[in-house]
Structure formats: C-alpha cells, structure tokens
C-alpha cells in the first residue's frame, strides 16, 4: 500500500511539473519578470515544491534515479539550511537581475542555477 501511495505522490508531483496536456510549458525568465511579485514568488515556490515532491518520493522508495537525484542535492541544501520560500524567491530574484543574459531560458533552469550557486 505504501508503494502505491508513493507512486501516486510521484504522479501528482510530475503533473505539477509537466502541467495538463495542451497547456504551454515553463515560462521564460523574461516572461516571469513581467509577472507581479506575488505571482513570481508563487511560480518559484511551485517549482521548488514539485522538486521536493519528487525527492520525497525517491527517498520513500529508496531509489536513486539520476534524473531526480540532481534535485535532491538542491532540496537537501534548502531543507538543511532551513531556507524559507520568501528567501528562495529573493535568491532567484537576485540571480535573474545579475544574469540578464539567461532570461530567455526556462524558469525551472534559472531557479536551479540560482539555488545551485547559492548552495555551493
């Protein structure tokens, strides 16, 4: 039963990352910058929550999928340092301001780069 619950969590987390069929994918950094502050914060929080969901399922299953393990390193940093969502958002805001050349990239990539740099 636990395995079923874990897989259900995995499916829900993937749905959060991939979104429903027919809906546009991730927004770019430039599109993200045009959102209001609370919408930008919510978008970043949703990305990090999806990654955390994937990591929690991986930990529960005891697996080591390389595609998820990369997020585990970031999420371990965020959890161990007790970085609240508002600070994660601030880290991403500062990173996008400091790296204007990356604004054409998808936001999940930018969030990953910002947190990876912060967690070094």
C-alpha positions in Angstrom: 0.0 0.0 0.0 2.9 2.4 0.8 4.4 1.8 -2.6 1.1 2.8 -4.2 0.9 5.9 -2.2 4.5 6.8 -3.1 3.8 6.3 -6.8 0.6 8.4 -6.5 2.7 11.1 -5.0 5.2 10.8 -7.8 2.4 11.1 -10.4 1.0 14.2 -8.7 4.5 15.8 -8.5 5.1 15.1 -12.2 1.7 16.6 -13.1 2.7 19.7 -11.2 5.9 19.9 -13.2 4.5 19.0 -16.6 1.1 20.5 -16.3 -2.1 19.4 -18.1 -2.0 18.4 -21.7 -2.4 21.3 -24.1 -1.1 23.9 -21.7 2.1 25.8 -22.5 5.3 24.6 -20.8 7.5 26.6 -18.5 7.7 30.3 -18.9 11.0 32.0 -19.6 12.8 34.3 -17.2 11.7 37.3 -19.3 8.0 36.2 -19.1 8.5 35.6 -15.3 9.9 39.1 -14.8 6.7 40.6 -16.3 4.6 38.9 -13.6 3.7 40.7 -10.3 5.9 40.0 -7.3 3.5 37.6 -5.6 3.0 35.7 -8.9 6.8 35.4 -9.3 7.1 34.1 -5.8 4.3 31.6 -6.3 5.9 30.4 -9.5 9.2 29.8 -7.9 7.6 28.1 -4.9 5.7 25.8 -7.2 8.9 24.7 -8.9 10.7 24.0 -5.6 7.6 22.2 -4.2 7.5 20.0 -7.3 11.2 19.1 -6.9 10.7 18.4 -3.2 7.8 16.1 -4.0 10.0 14.1 -6.4 12.8 13.9 -3.9 10.4 12.8 -1.1 9.0 10.0 -3.3 12.5 8.9 -4.3 13.6 8.8 -0.6 10.5 6.9 0.3 11.1 4.3 -2.4 14.8 4.1 -1.6 15.7 4.6 -5.3 18.5 6.6 -6.8 17.2 7.8 -10.2 19.8 10.2 -11.5 17.1 12.4 -13.0 15.8 13.1 -9.5 19.0 12.9 -7.5 20.1 16.2 -9.1 17.1 17.8 -7.4 17.9 16.0 -4.2 21.1 17.9 -3.8 19.3 21.3 -4.1 16.5 20.2 -1.9 18.9 18.9 0.8 20.5 22.3 0.8 17.2 24.1 1.1 16.0 21.8 3.9 19.3 21.7 5.8 19.7 25.5 5.7 16.0 26.0 6.5 15.7 28.4 3.6 12.1 29.7 3.7 10.1 30.2 0.4 10.5 34.0 0.6 14.3 33.7 0.7 14.3 31.2 -2.2 12.3 33.8 -4.1 14.8 36.5 -3.2 17.7 34.3 -4.3 16.1 33.8 -7.7 15.2 37.5 -8.0 18.9 38.5 -7.3 20.1 35.8 -9.7 17.9 36.9 -12.6 19.0 40.5 -12.0 22.7 39.5 -12.0 22.4 37.3 -15.1 20.2 39.2 -17.7 21.6 37.0 -20.5 19.8 34.0 -19.0 16.3 35.5 -19.1 15.5 33.7 -22.3 15.9 30.3 -20.5 13.0 28.4 -18.9 12.4 29.4 -15.3 13.0 26.0 -13.8 16.5 26.1 -15.3 17.1 29.6 -13.8 15.7 28.5 -10.4 18.0 25.5 -10.5 21.1 27.6 -11.4 20.3 30.2 -8.7 19.9 27.7 -6.0 22.9 25.7 -7.1 25.0 28.8 -7.0 23.6 29.7 -3.5 24.2 26.2 -2.2 27.8 26.0 -3.1 
